[in-house]
Amino acid sequence: MTEAGAVTEAGTVTAETDEKEILTEIRDGVCVITFNRPQARNAVTSTMALAYAAALRAADDDPQVRAIVVTGAGAGFCAGADLAVLRDGAEAIKKFVPAREDLPALTMRLRKPVIAAVNGAAVGIGFAYMMGSDIRIAAESAKIATAFSRLGLAAEYGVSWLLPRAIGLQPALDLLLTGRTIGAQEAAKLGLVQQVVPDGTVLEAAVAYAKDLVENCSPFSLAMIKEQVYLDLDRSQDDALTDTLRRMDIAFEGPGLAEALTARTEKRPAVFDALPTREA
C-alpha cells in the first residue's frame, strides 16, 4: 500500500503524508482507499480528510483505475471526527476541512463508481463518507449512526439532502433526529446498504463487486450513467428525458457499443477504452 496523493506519470497513486492516515492500493483496476487510524477507529483528522479527498481525485484521474473501494483499517470504518478537533472550539472546527463542501459531493462528482466496504462503525463524518459512496456493502457487525443531534450539531456534509433521497423522508428524519445507532440488517432493510456480508469478508465482497464493473462494464457508460443519476435528482422528468436523448446519440456513435457488439459476436469479453484524464 502507498499513501494517497497525486498521480505519477506511471499512473500510480502516491502521496506525502507523514502519518500515513490514508492508504491506497490498486488491485486489477480497483483502487482500494483505506482510512488508516485503527487505534482511533479511523476518527478523522484534518490531514486525513485532505488526504482522502486527494486520494479520490487521484484515483478518478488514474487511467489504471476503473472503480474505487473505500474501507477502514482494523475494526472500524470511520468513527467520526477526532474528538480532539471537536474540543478545540468552533474556530478550529470550521478550519477542520478547508474544502468542506467536498463531502459527500466530491464522490458524487467522480466519474468512477465508489463502493464503501463498511467494516465497522460509520458515524458522523464517517456516515457522510459512507453516504457519499455510490454502493454500500456492510459487515454483519457494522454499526451506523448520524449522531449529529446527540452532539448538538446540524446535519452535516449534505446528508440532509442525500439521505431522504436514498431511503425516503420519514426514515431519514428518524435517523437524523434521533441520532440512534442501527445495525447492518436494519440498514439493509432501509436501503441504506445494498449488501450485508459476514464479518471479515466485506472488503473482499466490495472488491469483487468493483471487479465485475472493471471487467464487464464500459468506463464511459459508468461515468455517463453516474452523472445522469445525480443530475436527475434535481431535474424535471422532461429535462431528464431531453438530456437522456442527447446522451443516447453520443453513446450510439461511441466506440463502446461497437466493441460490445463485436465482442458478443466473437464470443469474447469486451475490451473497453479507459477514461481519459480530465486534462485531456
C-alpha positions as a Markdown table, in Angstrom:
| # | Residue | x | y | z |
|---|---|---|---|---|
| 1 | Met | 0.0 | 0.0 | 0.0 |
| 2 | Thr | 1.1 | 3.6 | -0.6 |
| 3 | Glu | -0.1 | 6.9 | 0.8 |
| 4 | Ala | -2.7 | 8.9 | -1.0 |
| 5 | Gly | -1.9 | 11.8 | -3.3 |
| 6 | Ala | -1.1 | 12.7 | -6.9 |
| 7 | Val | -0.9 | 10.5 | -9.9 |
| 8 | Thr | 2.6 | 9.9 | -11.2 |
| 9 | Glu | 3.4 | 9.6 | -14.9 |
| 10 | Ala | 3.2 | 5.9 | -14.5 |
| 11 | Gly | -0.4 | 6.2 | -13.1 |
| 12 | Thr | 0.4 | 5.0 | -9.6 |
| 13 | Val | -1.4 | 6.8 | -6.8 |
| 14 | Thr | 1.2 | 8.3 | -4.4 |
| 15 | Ala | 1.4 | 11.0 | -1.8 |
| 16 | Glu | 3.2 | 12.5 | 1.0 |
| 17 | Thr | 1.5 | 12.4 | 4.4 |
| 18 | Asp | 3.7 | 11.8 | 7.4 |
| 19 | Glu | 1.3 | 9.7 | 9.4 |
| 20 | Lys | 0.0 | 7.5 | 6.6 |
| 21 | Glu | -3.6 | 8.2 | 7.6 |
| 22 | Ile | -4.8 | 7.2 | 4.2 |
| 23 | Leu | -3.5 | 4.2 | 2.3 |
| 24 | Thr | -4.2 | 3.2 | -1.3 |
| 25 | Glu | -3.6 | 0.0 | -3.3 |
| 26 | Ile | -4.5 | -0.8 | -6.9 |
| 27 | Arg | -5.9 | -4.3 | -7.5 |
| 28 | Asp | -6.6 | -5.1 | -11.1 |
| 29 | Gly | -8.2 | -1.8 | -11.9 |
| 30 | Val | -9.7 | -1.3 | -8.5 |
| 31 | Cys | -8.3 | 1.4 | -6.2 |
| 32 | Val | -8.7 | 0.5 | -2.5 |
| 33 | Ile | -8.6 | 3.5 | -0.3 |
| 34 | Thr | -8.2 | 2.7 | 3.4 |
| 35 | Phe | -8.8 | 5.0 | 6.4 |
| 36 | Asn | -5.7 | 4.2 | 8.5 |
| 37 | Arg | -6.1 | 5.3 | 12.1 |
| 38 | Pro | -7.2 | 1.9 | 13.5 |
| 39 | Gln | -6.2 | 2.8 | 17.1 |
| 40 | Ala | -8.8 | 5.6 | 16.9 |
| 41 | Arg | -11.4 | 3.6 | 14.9 |
| 42 | Asn | -10.3 | 5.8 | 12.0 |
| 43 | Ala | -11.6 | 9.0 | 13.5 |
| 44 | Val | -10.9 | 11.8 | 11.1 |
| 45 | Thr | -8.2 | 14.4 | 11.5 |
| 46 | Ser | -7.8 | 17.5 | 9.2 |
| 47 | Thr | -4.8 | 15.9 | 7.4 |
| 48 | Met | -6.6 | 12.7 | 7.0 |
| 49 | Ala | -9.7 | 14.4 | 5.4 |
| 50 | Leu | -7.5 | 16.3 | 2.9 |
| 51 | Ala | -5.5 | 13.1 | 2.1 |
| 52 | Tyr | -8.8 | 11.2 | 1.5 |
| 53 | Ala | -10.0 | 13.9 | -0.9 |
| 54 | Ala | -6.7 | 13.8 | -2.7 |
| 55 | Ala | -6.8 | 10.1 | -3.0 |
| 56 | Leu | -10.2 | 10.1 | -4.5 |
| 57 | Arg | -9.2 | 12.7 | -7.1 |
| 58 | Ala | -6.1 | 10.9 | -7.9 |
| 59 | Ala | -7.9 | 7.6 | -8.4 |
| 60 | Asp | -10.5 | 9.3 | -10.6 |
| 61 | Asp | -7.8 | 10.6 | -12.9 |
| 62 | Asp | -5.7 | 7.5 | -13.0 |
| 63 | Pro | -6.2 | 5.5 | -16.3 |
| 64 | Gln | -5.3 | 2.3 | -14.4 |
| 65 | Val | -8.3 | 2.7 | -12.1 |
| 66 | Arg | -11.9 | 1.9 | -13.2 |
| 67 | Ala | -13.6 | 1.6 | -9.8 |
| 68 | Ile | -12.9 | 2.7 | -6.2 |
| 69 | Val | -13.4 | 0.9 | -2.9 |
| 70 | Val | -13.3 | 2.7 | 0.4 |
| 71 | Thr | -12.8 | 0.9 | 3.8 |
| 72 | Gly | -11.3 | 1.3 | 7.2 |
| 73 | Ala | -8.3 | -0.4 | 8.8 |
| 74 | Gly | -8.9 | -2.5 | 11.9 |
| 75 | Ala | -12.4 | -2.8 | 13.4 |
| 76 | Gly | -13.9 | 0.4 | 12.3 |
| 77 | Phe | -14.9 | 2.1 | 9.1 |
| 78 | Cys | -14.8 | 5.7 | 10.4 |
| 79 | Ala | -16.0 | 6.7 | 13.8 |
| 80 | Gly | -16.4 | 10.4 | 13.0 |
| 81 | Ala | -14.3 | 13.4 | 13.6 |
| 82 | Asp | -11.4 | 13.1 | 16.1 |
| 83 | Leu | -12.7 | 14.3 | 19.4 |
| 84 | Ala | -9.6 | 16.5 | 19.9 |
| 85 | Val | -10.8 | 18.6 | 17.0 |
| 86 | Leu | -14.3 | 19.0 | 18.4 |
| 87 | Arg | -12.8 | 20.0 | 21.8 |
| 88 | Asp | -10.7 | 22.8 | 20.2 |
| 89 | Gly | -13.7 | 25.1 | 19.8 |
| 90 | Ala | -15.8 | 26.5 | 16.9 |
| 91 | Glu | -13.0 | 28.2 | 15.0 |
| 92 | Ala | -10.8 | 25.1 | 15.0 |
| 93 | Ile | -13.8 | 23.0 | 13.8 |
| 94 | Lys | -14.5 | 25.5 | 11.0 |
| 95 | Lys | -11.0 | 25.0 | 9.7 |
| 96 | Phe | -11.2 | 21.2 | 10.1 |
| 97 | Val | -11.7 | 20.6 | 6.4 |
| 98 | Pro | -10.8 | 23.6 | 4.3 |
| 99 | Ala | -12.9 | 22.2 | 1.4 |
| 100 | Arg | -15.9 | 21.0 | 3.5 |
| 101 | Glu | -18.2 | 21.3 | 0.5 |
| 102 | Asp | -16.4 | 18.3 | -1.0 |
| 103 | Leu | -18.4 | 16.0 | 1.4 |
| 104 | Pro | -20.2 | 14.0 | 0.1 |
| 105 | Ala | -20.4 | 15.9 | -3.2 |
| 106 | Leu | -16.8 | 15.0 | -4.2 |
| 107 | Thr | -17.6 | 11.3 | -4.5 |
| 108 | Met | -20.8 | 12.1 | -6.4 |
| 109 | Arg | -18.8 | 14.2 | -8.9 |
| 110 | Leu | -16.3 | 11.5 | -9.6 |
| 111 | Arg | -16.6 | 9.7 | -12.9 |
| 112 | Lys | -15.8 | 6.3 | -11.4 |
| 113 | Pro | -18.1 | 4.3 | -9.1 |
| 114 | Val | -17.3 | 4.3 | -5.4 |
| 115 | Ile | -18.1 | 1.3 | -3.3 |
| 116 | Ala | -18.0 | 1.6 | 0.5 |
| 117 | Ala | -16.8 | -1.5 | 2.4 |
| 118 | Val | -18.3 | -0.7 | 5.8 |
| 119 | Asn | -16.3 | -3.0 | 8.0 |
| 120 | Gly | -17.3 | -1.4 | 11.3 |
| 121 | Ala | -18.7 | 1.8 | 12.9 |
| 122 | Ala | -19.7 | 4.6 | 10.4 |
| 123 | Val | -20.6 | 7.6 | 12.5 |
| 124 | Gly | -20.9 | 11.3 | 11.9 |
| 125 | Ile | -18.5 | 12.3 | 9.2 |
| 126 | Gly | -17.9 | 8.6 | 8.7 |
| 127 | Phe | -21.6 | 8.3 | 7.9 |
| 128 | Ala | -21.2 | 11.1 | 5.4 |
| 129 | Tyr | -18.3 | 9.3 | 3.8 |
| 130 | Met | -20.4 | 6.2 | 3.6 |
| 131 | Met | -23.4 | 8.0 | 2.1 |
| 132 | Gly | -21.2 | 9.7 | -0.5 |
| 133 | Ser | -20.4 | 6.3 | -2.0 |
| 134 | Asp | -22.5 | 5.0 | -4.8 |
| 135 | Ile | -22.8 | 1.5 | -3.4 |
| 136 | Arg | -22.5 | 0.4 | 0.2 |
| 137 | Ile | -21.7 | -3.1 | 1.5 |
| 138 | Ala | -21.6 | -3.7 | 5.2 |
| 139 | Ala | -20.3 | -6.3 | 7.5 |
| 140 | Glu | -22.8 | -8.0 | 9.8 |
| 141 | Ser | -21.5 | -6.3 | 12.9 |
| 142 | Ala | -21.2 | -2.8 | 11.4 |
| 143 | Lys | -22.9 | 0.0 | 13.4 |
| 144 | Ile | -24.2 | 3.1 | 11.7 |
| 145 | Ala | -25.3 | 6.4 | 13.1 |
| 146 | Thr | -25.7 | 10.0 | 12.0 |
| 147 | Ala | -25.0 | 11.1 | 15.7 |
| 148 | Phe | -25.3 | 14.8 | 14.9 |
| 149 | Ser | -28.3 | 15.5 | 17.1 |
| 150 | Arg | -26.6 | 13.9 | 20.1 |
| 151 | Leu | -23.6 | 16.2 | 19.7 |
| 152 | Gly | -25.6 | 19.4 | 19.4 |
| 153 | Leu | -24.7 | 19.7 | 15.7 |
| 154 | Ala | -26.6 | 20.3 | 12.4 |
| 155 | Ala | -27.0 | 17.5 | 9.9 |
| 156 | Glu | -23.6 | 17.9 | 8.3 |
| 157 | Tyr | -21.9 | 17.5 | 4.9 |
| 158 | Gly | -25.1 | 17.4 | 2.9 |
| 159 | Val | -26.6 | 14.3 | 4.4 |
| 160 | Ser | -29.9 | 16.1 | 5.0 |
| 161 | Trp | -30.2 | 16.4 | 1.2 |
| 162 | Leu | -28.8 | 12.9 | 0.3 |
| 163 | Leu | -30.3 | 10.7 | 3.0 |
| 164 | Pro | -34.0 | 11.4 | 2.2 |
| 165 | Arg | -33.4 | 10.7 | -1.4 |
| 166 | Ala | -31.7 | 7.5 | -0.6 |
| 167 | Ile | -34.2 | 6.0 | 1.9 |
| 168 | Gly | -37.2 | 8.3 | 2.0 |
| 169 | Leu | -38.2 | 11.3 | 4.1 |
| 170 | Gln | -39.5 | 9.6 | 7.3 |
| 171 | Pro | -36.8 | 7.0 | 7.7 |
| 172 | Ala | -34.2 | 9.8 | 7.1 |
| 173 | Leu | -35.8 | 12.0 | 9.7 |
| 174 | Asp | -35.8 | 9.1 | 12.1 |
| 175 | Leu | -32.1 | 8.6 | 11.7 |
| 176 | Leu | -31.2 | 12.3 | 11.7 |
| 177 | Leu | -33.5 | 13.4 | 14.6 |
| 178 | Thr | -32.7 | 10.5 | 17.0 |
| 179 | Gly | -29.0 | 10.0 | 16.0 |
| 180 | Arg | -29.6 | 6.4 | 17.1 |
| 181 | Thr | -27.3 | 3.6 | 16.1 |
| 182 | Ile | -28.5 | 0.9 | 13.8 |
| 183 | Gly | -27.1 | -2.4 | 12.7 |
| 184 | Ala | -26.3 | -3.7 | 9.2 |
| 185 | Gln | -29.5 | -5.6 | 8.9 |
| 186 | Glu | -31.7 | -2.6 | 9.7 |
| 187 | Ala | -29.6 | -0.5 | 7.3 |
| 188 | Ala | -30.2 | -3.1 | 4.6 |
| 189 | Lys | -34.0 | -3.0 | 5.2 |
| 190 | Leu | -33.9 | 0.8 | 4.9 |
| 191 | Gly | -32.0 | 0.6 | 1.7 |
| 192 | Leu | -29.0 | 2.3 | 3.3 |
| 193 | Val | -26.7 | -0.5 | 2.4 |
| 194 | Gln | -27.1 | -2.8 | -0.6 |
| 195 | Gln | -25.4 | -6.0 | 0.8 |
| 196 | Val | -24.7 | -7.4 | 4.2 |
| 197 | Val | -21.9 | -10.0 | 4.4 |
| 198 | Pro | -20.2 | -11.9 | 7.2 |
| 199 | Asp | -17.6 | -10.1 | 9.2 |
| 200 | Gly | -14.1 | -10.4 | 7.8 |
| 201 | Thr | -15.4 | -10.6 | 4.2 |
| 202 | Val | -16.6 | -7.1 | 3.4 |
| 203 | Leu | -13.5 | -5.8 | 1.7 |
| 204 | Glu | -13.4 | -9.0 | -0.4 |
| 205 | Ala | -17.1 | -8.6 | -1.3 |
| 206 | Ala | -16.7 | -4.9 | -2.2 |
| 207 | Val | -13.6 | -5.6 | -4.4 |
| 208 | Ala | -15.4 | -8.4 | -6.1 |
| 209 | Tyr | -18.3 | -6.0 | -6.9 |
| 210 | Ala | -15.9 | -3.5 | -8.2 |
| 211 | Lys | -14.0 | -6.0 | -10.3 |
| 212 | Asp | -17.3 | -7.0 | -12.0 |
| 213 | Leu | -17.6 | -3.4 | -13.1 |
| 214 | Val | -14.0 | -3.3 | -14.2 |
| 215 | Glu | -14.2 | -6.5 | -16.2 |
| 216 | Asn | -17.6 | -6.2 | -17.8 |
| 217 | Cys | -18.7 | -2.5 | -18.0 |
| 218 | Ser | -17.7 | 0.4 | -20.1 |
| 219 | Pro | -15.9 | 3.1 | -18.2 |
| 220 | Phe | -17.6 | 5.6 | -20.5 |
| 221 | Ser | -21.0 | 4.2 | -19.6 |
| 222 | Leu | -20.3 | 4.1 | -15.9 |
| 223 | Ala | -19.3 | 7.7 | -15.9 |
| 224 | Met | -22.2 | 8.8 | -18.0 |
| 225 | Ile | -24.8 | 6.9 | -16.0 |
| 226 | Lys | -23.5 | 8.0 | -12.7 |
| 227 | Glu | -23.5 | 11.7 | -13.8 |
| 228 | Gln | -27.1 | 11.3 | -15.2 |
| 229 | Val | -28.4 | 9.8 | -11.9 |
| 230 | Tyr | -27.0 | 12.5 | -9.7 |
| 231 | Leu | -28.0 | 15.3 | -12.0 |
| 232 | Asp | -31.5 | 13.9 | -12.4 |
| 233 | Leu | -32.1 | 14.2 | -8.6 |
| 234 | Asp | -32.7 | 17.9 | -9.2 |
| 235 | Arg | -34.2 | 17.9 | -12.7 |
| 236 | Ser | -37.7 | 17.6 | -14.0 |
| 237 | Gln | -38.7 | 14.5 | -15.9 |
| 238 | Asp | -38.8 | 16.5 | -19.2 |
| 239 | Asp | -35.3 | 17.9 | -18.6 |
| 240 | Ala | -34.0 | 14.4 | -17.8 |
| 241 | Leu | -35.6 | 12.9 | -20.9 |
| 242 | Thr | -34.1 | 15.7 | -23.1 |
| 243 | Asp | -30.7 | 15.0 | -21.6 |
| 244 | Thr | -31.1 | 11.3 | -22.0 |
| 245 | Leu | -31.8 | 11.6 | -25.7 |
| 246 | Arg | -28.7 | 13.7 | -26.2 |
| 247 | Arg | -26.6 | 11.2 | -24.3 |
| 248 | Met | -28.0 | 8.3 | -26.3 |
| 249 | Asp | -26.9 | 9.9 | -29.5 |
| 250 | Ile | -23.4 | 10.3 | -28.1 |
| 251 | Ala | -23.3 | 6.7 | -27.0 |
| 252 | Phe | -24.6 | 5.3 | -30.3 |
| 253 | Glu | -21.7 | 7.0 | -32.1 |
| 254 | Gly | -19.1 | 6.0 | -29.5 |
| 255 | Pro | -16.7 | 3.1 | -29.6 |
| 256 | Gly | -18.2 | 1.3 | -26.6 |
| 257 | Leu | -21.3 | 0.0 | -28.4 |
| 258 | Ala | -19.4 | -1.2 | -31.4 |
| 259 | Glu | -16.9 | -3.1 | -29.2 |
| 260 | Ala | -19.6 | -4.7 | -27.1 |
| 261 | Leu | -21.5 | -5.9 | -30.2 |
| 262 | Thr | -18.3 | -7.2 | -31.8 |
| 263 | Ala | -17.3 | -9.0 | -28.6 |
| 264 | Arg | -20.6 | -10.7 | -28.4 |
| 265 | Thr | -20.4 | -11.8 | -32.0 |
| 266 | Glu | -16.9 | -13.2 | -31.4 |
| 267 | Lys | -18.0 | -14.7 | -28.0 |
| 268 | Arg | -15.2 | -12.9 | -26.0 |
| 269 | Pro | -15.1 | -10.3 | -23.3 |
| 270 | Ala | -15.4 | -6.7 | -24.4 |
| 271 | Val | -12.3 | -4.6 | -24.1 |
| 272 | Phe | -13.4 | -1.1 | -23.4 |
| 273 | Asp | -11.3 | 2.0 | -23.5 |
| 274 | Ala | -10.2 | 3.7 | -20.3 |
| 275 | Leu | -11.4 | 7.2 | -19.5 |
| 276 | Pro | -9.0 | 9.9 | -20.5 |
| 277 | Thr | -7.5 | 12.1 | -17.8 |
| 278 | Arg | -9.5 | 15.2 | -17.1 |
| 279 | Glu | -6.8 | 17.4 | -18.6 |
| 280 | Ala | -7.0 | 15.5 | -21.9 |
